[in-house]
Amino acid sequence: MKVEKYLAKPGDKINLSKISTDNTQNIKDKFEAAKVLEKNIEKMRELQNRCMQATNTRCF
């Protein structure tokens, strides 16, 4: 999934009304979307665990 065009740099002003909400990123159906979501959730878990280990506290 290419996310570069969705990333905002510090100081950028974002107008959400100019961003299309119907972009599917070439995901074909709900089953494929569920797989992508699960993969991203697992990646977030790993990153949060690394953050918590590095700070030895909650990661917010």
C-alpha positions, -999 to +999 in steps of 0.1 A: +000+000+000+015+033-011+009+059+016+034+086+006+008+109-009-012+107+024+017+116+047+018+152+061+050+169+069+053+190+100+038+224+094+017+212+064-019+225+063-043+198+053-078+205+038-096+172+043-125+182+021-101+180-009-092+143-002-114+117-019-130+092+005-137+066-022-101+057-029-097+019-024-059+017-030-067-011-055-082-034-028-106-056-047-131-067-020-138-069+017-118-101+021-087-085+008-094-054+029-096-076+060-062-091+052-046-057+048-062-045+080-050-075+100-015-070+086-015-033+096-029-041+130-001-066+136+025-041+124+011-015+149+012-040+177+049-047+170+057-010+168+038-002+200+056-031+218+090-017+206+080+017+218+069+004+252+101-016+256+122+014+247+106+036+272+096+009+297+063+027+301+030+033+282+034+046+246+011+075+238 
